[in-house]
Amino acid sequence: MQNLEDEKKCPVKKGRSVWEDVFKRADKDDDGAINLEHFCSFFADGVLSCEDLDVLFHEIDSHNTNNIDTSELCEYFSQHLGAFGEVFAAIEDMNHAVTSALQRTFEENKENKDVSMMEKFVSRFLIQEANYQISAIAQPLISASDHFEAEARKNRPKPPLTLDIPADPVSPGLSSGATPVTPGRVKRRERRAMLHSQSSQQELCSAPAASIPGLAQQVDRLQKLLSKLENKVSFNNIQDETVDITEENLCLLVQRSFNVDERSMPEFRSSLKTYVEGIIGSTGILHINVRSYKDSNFIMVYELWESKNAWSSFLRSELHKGFQHSNIEVLEEPESCVTMPIPVSWLAKQET
């Protein structure tokens, strides 16, 4: 009943689920209300002082109950959304669309046992690309957030006060002499650093990790579903190695995927033949393999380079530029490229 009343009072029609998510994260004890203690803990950004946060809390608390409910939070921020009204509405639509797509893909792969290898490949590719596109949205938002935060801190007339939260979680408000709590700004940066660290280990076209509330959860779900769609692989004789990362030599495996227009397949194969013959004599190439699939226009090219620098240097060569230029008119979609660093020591073990 309370949710229906809140929905009537909240002027935000699209994007309301985002503010419900914000409220749940700020409502630490999940009692349906945000007190001053939880408000300061969640909204502290290292710029606003305790006095500022107290003023903001009572400004949002339009019912004067010393607690903030969903409708009050939604009503306050709806007055300041501006251009971001469309953004949060789009985020809500994106959440629904991703959830629906994941459920449908999972059900189709579960119910249909005769799904072809190429259909599974397309599913994996679409999930990977959706993951990449959602993740890429975060970078300009992070940059803008850091910029405005730096400006705010620079123009702040005096340093903000440290938040002192009482040890007893039942006691509302702030009290001096209690345990200081790291402002929300610092905690958010810690989460960013962790996500960025995880992202830096991936070589998928240097996509940044998503740090958008709600969308980050969808990214995790995409990654989990991707793992389920992958073929099961049995690894025998697994070894646990400890190496000095400063001394680890890595070669680079490059996987290039081409979806060729059926009418242009002869032209593409001719261009690919010239490319393969030319790359064999290139500096730094260790191996190249071409795979095509029956009853399909997909062609995969695997290149093994002695280092990432060797591959990067090759990308500037006339051979590579010419091959890319010749593919502009013959591909149904842009080429997909994935790279993975591999320890050189593994190659030596395979040769022995």
Disulfide bonds with the S-S distance in Angstrom:
Cys10-Cys74 1.84
